[in-house]
Structures are given as C-alpha cells and as structure tokens.
Amino acid sequence: MDGALNLSELVARTEQLTQSGSANYGHWDSTRKKQIINDAQYEVYKLLVETFEEVYFCDLKSGITATNGEINLDVELPKPFYRMIAFQRRITIEGGDFADVEVVTAREAWKITAPVVERWFVIGRRLKTDWTVTGNEYRIAYHYRIPKLVENGDECEIPPEFVEMVPLFAASIASLQAKAKDDYQHFLAEIERRKREMRSAASNRLMNRQMSVLAVAPGLGGPNNGRIWIRNTFT
C-alpha cells in the first residue's frame, strides 16, 4: 500500500512524539512498544469504521448456506469478522434477487415464540436462527478486522491519510500509562482535533456522493452477469 507505515516506522514516530515528555516511550522494551502500537492501531481502526461506516475494511461473501439454522462466521467468511453491514437471502421473486434479513439481538429474536418473519441473531462468532432455512442461500456484507502488527516489516492497513493517527494514539496511551498527565492531555487534544477533521470529511463524503448498487453479487446471476456496479454522482 502506497504511503503505508510498518511497525518499526510507527514505533520510531511514537518515540519522536514522546522523547521530550515524561513517558519517554523510546526507553520501553520492544514487547511493550509493540502492544501499544497495536492498541493504538485498533483505536484508529474502530474510529474509521464508526465514522465512515461502509467505506473502509469492508468485504462481501455470497453463496452462504446455513447448517441447522447456524452460520459459522469464522468458517464462511474469508476475513476475520468484526461487524455486520448487511445480511440478505437470495429470493426467486420476479424482478428481485435478494431480500434483506433482519439481524437482531438474541433477546429480541426470542420475544416472539413463532416469528412471522425470518430473524437471525449473532452469538459469539455465529449467526443463528430458529427459522426453517433449509436450502436458502445468503450473502453477508461485513467489516473485517485488520491484522495485528508482529514483525518490524509488517505494514499497517490503516489508510495512508489517517495512519499518522496511530503514533498519536500510541503516544497518548504511553503517556497515560506513565501517568504523564500533561503529555496525555496534549496528545488527547490533538487526537480530538483529528477526529473532528475526520468526521467533517465523512460528512462531506456522504453529502456529495450518491451510491446505487445496480446488480447482484458475483456468481449469483441476475443483470450485468452477476457483477456489482457502483455509480457515484458528485455535486
């Protein structure tokens, strides 16, 4: 990825940010440094998922079938599952290829003893339903988790335009652990400023872009030979 930073580069940037402060991250052992970088990467990852919704770290898997009313997400999805975006069932009604399927909490799913609509719920790493789903075919759009950084050359998957937030979060975590209150407040203020910029960018993107899915998932037939087409309209 162009502009990506690897683990050793993120460590070096965090050392630069903290070298004049009380935390002095550069003097810590490599295991502790690595853990803080991964914690910081996860914070930025969550922020991007929550702020931009379906822009980053998204994947689609189709052709899924259930076994005894259960879909094992670790088995069926090619990437580690983080959060559901959409869950749909293939239908045979003329003029349509997929129908949304409701995913609710287990408590909500069990409120009605004999539900009149198909409902699923997430338990751990599994999707489950009490509905009879024999032979049904599904597709799942989801956010996937990005991998932890282990080796010095491992590249961070945070987009280049936001990757500098990782050492910022790492510096704030290091300062908090070192009980360097003033340093922590300094980094926190900069993080909050970057968050505002991120939210503004996400808001502008939402306002200026209209997306419409014109076909269905690969391999499932339908118009355009089963391809997904995204049409963007900018104002």
N, C-alpha and C positions, 0 to 999 in steps of 0.2 A: 504494500500500500504506500503510495507516494506521500511523503510527509509524516509517515508513521514513526513513532519513537519506540525503541526497545527497552527492556528492563534496565540495562545499565545506564542508558541515557536518562531515563526517568529518575533513577537513583541520583545521578550527577546533578540534575536540575533541582531536586529536592535538597541536596547538600548545599547548593548555591543559595537557595532561598533561606536556609536556616543557619548558615555559617556565622552570621553576626548576631544571632539570637541565643537565648538560653537553652533551647532544645539541642542545638548542635548535632543534628541528625548524622553528620558525617562520621562521628565517633562511635556510632552504634554498630553492633555486629551485623553481618550480611543477612542472617535469617530474619532478624527483626526489621531490617530495612525492606526486605522483600515482602514481608507480611503487611507492612504499612502501605507499600505501593499497591498491593493487591486490594487492600481495603479501600484505598483511595480510588482505584480504577472502578470498583464496584459502586461506589457512591456516584461517580460521574455517569456510569452506565445506567443506573436507576433514574438519574435525573434526565437523561436523554430519552429514555423510554416513556417516562411520565410526561415530559414536556412536548415531545414531538410525536407521541403516540405511534403511528404506523409508518414512520419514516426510516428508523434505524433498527437493525437487529431483528428483521422480520423474515419469516420463511413460510412456505406453503407446502403442505403434503396432502396429496389426494390418493384415492384408491384405498382408503382405510376401511376395514370391516371389524366388527365387534365380535368378541368371543364371550358367550354367556353374559351379555349385557355389559361388557367391560372392554375398554381400550387402554392398553398399557402404553403410556406416552414415551417411556424410555425405549420401548421396542419399536413403536410405529414411527416416531419422529426421528429424522436424521441428525438433528441438533438438540442439545440439552434444552428442555422445556423450561420457560420462565413464566409466561403469562399468555392466556388465551386472547386472541383478537377476534376470531370468528370461527364458528362451528356449523357446518352445513351438511345436509343429506341430499344425495342425488335423487331426483324425482323423475317421474315419467309423464307428468302432466304436459300436454302440448304447449309449446311456447316458453317453457321454463326448464332449466337444467338442474338448479339447486334450490333448496329451501333452507332458511335459517332454522337452526335447532337451538332451543333455549338451554343455556348452561347456568344453573343456579346453585345456591348452597345446598348441602345435604338436608338441612333443616327445612328449607323451602320446598325441596323436592318431595319430602316425606309428609308435607302438610295435607296433601290430598291422597287418600288411600288408593283410589283408582283414577289417576290423572287422565284428563281427556285429550291432552296434547303430550307429545314426546318431550321429556325433560331429562337432562343429564346433570351430573354434579361431579366436582373434582374431589377426590380423596387421595392425598399424597401425590403420587406420580401417575394416577389412574383416573380415567373418565368412567363413570358408572351410570347405569340407568336401570329402572325396574320395568321399563317399556320393552315390549317384544320387538327385537330389532333384527331378527334372522334375515340374512341376505341383503340388508341395507348397506349402502356404500356412502362413505363420508369423506369430507375434506376439512382440514384444520389449518387456519392461519394463526400464527403464534409468534411471540417474541422468544428468541432463544438466548441462552446465557453465553457470554463470551468466556474464553478460557483464562485461567489464572496464568500469570507470568512466572515461569520456573527457571529457565536458563537466561543468562545475560542477553543473549541474542533474540529472545522471544519478543515479537512485536506486539504492541498494544493495539487492540482493534477499535479503540475509541477513534472516531473520525479526526483527521488532522486539524480541523478548525476548532476542535474542542479538547484536544489531547493535553494542552498545557494546563488544563484544569486538574489533571491527575497529580502533578507535583504540588500544586496549590493545596489540594485536599490532603496530600501526604504531609505537607509542612504543618497544616493545621492539626492533624492527628498527632504528629510528633510533638508539637508544642503543648497540646492538651495532656499527653502522657507525661511530658516533662514538667507539667504544672507551671509552664511559662505563660501566664495569663495574658500579659500584654502582647506577646507574639501571637498567641492564639486569636485574640481579638483583631489583630491586624490582618491575619490571613482570612479570618471569617468575613471581615468587611469586604475584602477583595473577592472572595467567593460569592458573596451576595450580589456584588456589582455584576459579576459574570453571569449569575443566574438571571438577573433582570435583562441583560442583553440577550441571553438565550431565549427567554420567554417572549421577548419582543420579536426576535427572528422567527420563532414558531408561529406567533400570531400573524405576522405579515405573510408567512408562507401559506397559512390557512386561508387568509383573505384573498390572496392573489392567485390561488390555484384551485381549479375545479377538476376533480378526477372522476372518471367514469370507467368502470370495468365493462368492456364490450363483449367479452366472451368468457369461456369457462377454463378450468384448469387443464394443463397438458394431459393428453392421453384419455380424456373423458368425452371426446366427441363434441358435438354442438357446432355452432358457427365458427368461422375462422380456423377450422381444423383443430379445435380444442386449445387454441392459444389464448393467453390473456393479453389484451391490448389496453394500455392506459393512455387516455387522451388528456393532455394538460392544456388549460386555457389560462393565459396570463393577461391581467389587465394592466 
